[in-house]
Amino acid sequence: MTLYKTSQESITPAERREQNMYATMVERPSDKKFLVQMLDESSQIRDNRKLAKRIKTLIDEFGVPRVPQQA
């Protein structure tokens, strides 16, 4: 518990905003599916052209995820 508390206290405002952005992205099921699949694909595909085609396919399937504006 101490490690968790220390890590939470040491997060910068920029890191907190980024965390909130990703948390918001996973509220909608389609955004969550898109994000999970995108992360999975991007960790496996090394060819940028193939990855771009795959991401385009994911966008066609799930739509463009809504990402909140950062302040």
QUIVENQUI-V482982 format. One record per residue. N is the residue number from 1. RES is the residue in three letters. SS is DSSP state (helix for helix, strand for strand, loop for the rest). OMEGA is omega in whole degrees, 0 to 359 (none if undefined). NEAR is the number of other ideal C-beta (glycine too) atoms within 10 Angstrom. Layout:
n = (N;N)
res = (RES;RES)
ss = (SS;SS)
omega = (OMEGA;OMEGA)
near = (NEAR;NEAR)
This chain:
n = (1;2;3;4;5;6;7;8;9;10;11;12;13;14;15;16;17;18;19;20;21;22;23;24;25;26;27;28;29;30;31;32;33;34;35;36;37;38;39;40;41;42;43;44;45;46;47;48;49;50;51;52;53;54;55;56;57;58;59;60;61;62;63;64;65;66;67;68;69;70;71)
res = (MET;THR;LEU;TYR;LYS;THR;SER;GLN;GLU;SER;ILE;THR;PRO;ALA;GLU;ARG;ARG;GLU;GLN;ASN;MET;TYR;ALA;THR;MET;VAL;GLU;ARG;PRO;SER;ASP;LYS;LYS;PHE;LEU;VAL;GLN;MET;LEU;ASP;GLU;SER;SER;GLN;ILE;ARG;ASP;ASN;ARG;LYS;LEU;ALA;LYS;ARG;ILE;LYS;THR;LEU;ILE;ASP;GLU;PHE;GLY;VAL;PRO;ARG;VAL;PRO;GLN;GLN;ALA)
ss = (loop;helix;helix;helix;helix;helix;helix;helix;helix;loop;loop;loop;helix;helix;helix;helix;helix;helix;helix;helix;helix;helix;helix;helix;helix;loop;loop;loop;helix;helix;helix;helix;helix;helix;helix;helix;helix;helix;helix;helix;helix;helix;helix;helix;loop;loop;loop;helix;helix;helix;helix;helix;helix;helix;helix;helix;helix;helix;helix;helix;helix;helix;loop;loop;loop;loop;loop;loop;loop;loop;loop)
omega = (180;179;179;181;179;181;179;180;184;180;179;176;179;178;179;178;180;177;180;179;180;178;179;180;184;177;178;182;181;177;180;178;179;183;180;181;179;179;178;181;185;177;183;185;182;180;185;180;178;179;179;178;181;178;177;178;178;178;178;182;187;186;180;180;177;178;182;176;176;180;none)
near = (5;6;7;8;9;9;9;9;7;8;12;8;8;9;10;11;13;13;11;12;13;10;10;14;16;14;10;15;9;12;18;14;15;21;18;11;16;17;10;10;15;12;8;9;15;8;9;8;8;11;15;11;12;17;16;10;12;18;13;9;11;18;12;10;18;11;12;12;5;9;5)
